[in-house]
Amino acid sequence: MDLPSSADEGEPAKTIIRFSKIVIAFLLLTSPFACRQKKEVVIATPKVDSIAIKLEQLHKADSMVHHKKPTKKIYITFDDGPNKGTLNVLKVVKEENITASFFIVGKHVFDSPQQTAVWEELKADSSIELCNHSYTHALNKYAKFYQEPLTVINDFEQNHQLLQLDNKVVRMPGRNAWRIDSIDVTDIYESRAAIDSVHHAGFEVLGWDIEWNFDHKTLTPDADTALLLRRIHNLLQSQQTKTAGHLVLLAHDQSFQKVESIEMLRYFLRELKNDATYEFMIASEYPGIKK
């Protein structure tokens, strides 16, 4: 019997070695890939989860904002129209879809054909309210005006009849005075008797909690709207308005004649609208005013 030669004996061994090398190489090549795959899966999973959680949190926060109910009433009022800024104010108020009250001076309605036309446009707009700011505005001679209570009463009654106003809400010219229900405020004592007389004649006297000041020479409104907004917020939060939860803002429409001032008004109203706890009201809806 022939025995296998040494060459024959080496072939199976070489085959096994080559096979082993192939297996080892395969394992070495595939192991990093498998690790990478495993690592990627581990990283990707929490990333997806964190995004989903974040989106859910944002959705809940957004839902809470939109479901807040108004708890504070804002009364936007404009004095002394009709004048050059009145239509600008009316345009912004309508475009921003808010309600406001315009306190009208009767003499200004008839001072010029242009002012009469503005008055007609105001009357035709059902989204706003028109109130009484006297017929003469005391001709801006306030101390003399308030010395004669009967003259003051007649001035308001004349305005009410000529303009055919449908409410009895008035604002005293040159005075921040209140005569509504239990609110009795007079800023200048010498005017007290005349203001009392107006109230006893059946008018509801509405003053203001905060004024948007303006330069009386340039008619430019105070540009620090951020401060005005903070003051409104603080007055309501600290319940320092005449009636808690209700704030009356006084502005003057003649101060909104320039483009910059008009945009300032638009920005201010939008910022108020962005607070879901605020609700815009008209003057005759103020608590205690008799219908």
Buried (B, 14 or more C-beta within 10 A) or exposed (E): EEEEEEEEEEEEEEEEEEEEEEEEEEEEEEEEEEEEEEEEEEEEEEEEEEEEEEEEEEEEEEEEEEEEEBEBBBBBBBBBBBBBBBBBBBBBBBEBEBBBBBBBBBBBBEEEEEBBEBBEEBBEEEEBBBBBBBBBBBEEEBEEBBEBBEBBBEBBBBBBEEBEBEBBBBBBBBBBBBBBEEBBBBBBEEBBBBBBBBBEBEBBBBBBBBBBBBEEEEBBBBEEBEEBBEBBBEBBEEEEBBBEEBBBBBBBBBBBBBEEBBEBBBBBBEBBBEBBEBBBBBBBBBBBBEE
